[in-house]
Amino acid sequence: MTNFPHQRDFTRIPVHFEVEVRTAGMKLNSRETRDLSMNGIFVHATGRFSPNEECQVSLILRGGLEETRLEIRAKIVRIEPTGLAIQFLEMGPEEFGHLRNVVLHNSTDVQQSEGEMRTHLGLKPFESMPSDIKAGVNDE
C-alpha cells in the first residue's frame, strides 16, 4: 500500500470489518472493507449511491461474544467499480475512542498514527481550529 502523507491527514490501515451503510434511500450490509483511517473507510459494495451523498455508517466490531457498533455520520466521497470511499463527518466521543484504539492496534507504525492524531482535534486539523478552542485544549 502506498502512503501519500501530503494528500491524507491520517494513514490508512488494512482492516476487515462488517459495515452497514444507510442513506435516505438505501441500506447496505458489507462484510468486506479495504482500509480504514480516523476520517474514513473504503467499503467493497455495489448499489445506487451518489457521490457527496450523506450516510450513516455502522462499523461493527466483534470481540468474543460482544458486539460494539460505532455509529458515524459520513459522506460518500467517491464511487469505484469495487466499492465506496466514505469520509467520516461526525462521531461521538465513545466512537472516536473505539476508532482510535482500532487504528492504533492495527497500525504498522503506531508512532506515526499517534502523531497524526496529536495534530488533530477530533477529525479536523488542529491548526484549523478557532483560537479560543485551541486555547481550551492547551489549558487541559
N, C-alpha and C positions, 0 to 999 in steps of 0.2 A: 504494500500500500504506500502510495506516495504522500508525503506530508507537504502541505502548502502553507507554511506559517504566515506568509504575507497575505493570504486570502482568508484564512479562517481564524476565528477567535479561540476556538477550542479544538484540540486534537480529536480525531475520530478514532474510535476503537471498534474492532470487530466483535460483535456480540450477537447472540441469537435469543430473542425473547418472543413471547406471544404478545401481539399488539392488537388492539381494537381501535379503528378509526371511524369516527362518526361525523358526518356532515348533515346539513339540513335535509338532504335527500337520499343519503346512503349510509349503510353501516357495513364495515368490512372487518373480518377477523383474519389475521395472518399469523402464522407460526414462523415466518421467515423474515428476519431483519438482516441487513448487511452490516450496518455500523451505527454507532451511537456517539453523541457528544453531549456536552452540557447544554447545547442550544438546538439540538435536532437529532433526527433519526431517519434512516432510509429503510423503507418497508417494501419488501417484494410483494407486489399486488397488482391486480388489474381491476379496472372498473371505470365508471363515468365520473371522474373527478376533474376539477378545473384548477389551473394554476391560480394562486392567490386566494383560493377558497379556504375560509376558516374552518377548523375542525376541532373536535375533542379527541385526544389520544389517551387511551388507557394502556399503559405499559404494565404488563402482568409479570410480577416476579414470583417465582415459586422456590420455596426452600423447605424441604421435608414435607410436612403436612400443611404448612401455612402458605397462604397466597396473599401477596400485597399488590394492590392496584395503585399505580401512580396516575392521577388524573391531571392532564396537562392541556391547557388551551394552546392551540397551534394553528399553523397555516401551511397549506401545501404550496411549496415554492417551485417545485419542478416535477414534471412527469416524464419518465423514461419508459422505454418498452418493457423494462423489467420491474418497474415499481415507482414509488413516490418518495421524493425528498421533502421532508416535513421539518419546518422550523418551529421550535418551541417559543411561545409568546409569553405565557404566564403560568406559574405553578405556585402552590402553597409552600410554606417553609418545610413541611414534612416531606413533600415530594422532592423538593430541592435537596434535602439532606440524603434521602434514599438514592437519588440520581447521582449525587456527588460520590457516595460510597460505591455505587456500581462502577462508575467511571474509574475511580482510584483502584478498586480491586482488580479491574480488568486491564488497566493501563500497562503498557510495556515500559513506560518512563514516568513513574509516579512523581518525580521531582518536577518534570515539565508540566504535567497535569495540575499539580498543586500550584505552580507558578502562574499558570493561566487563570486559575480560579482566584488567586490573590489579586490579580489585576482587574477583576470584575466585581461589581456589586450586583449579585444575582446574575441575570443574563446579559446585563449591559456593561460595556467597558467602564471601569471606574472613572477614567478621565472625562467621560461624557456626562457624569452626574453633576447636578447643580452644586454649587459650593456649599450651601447650607447642609445638604445631605452628606457631602464629603466630610464636613467638619464634625457632624454627628457620629460618623463611622470612626473617624480618627480619635474621637474622645473616648471611645469604648476601650 
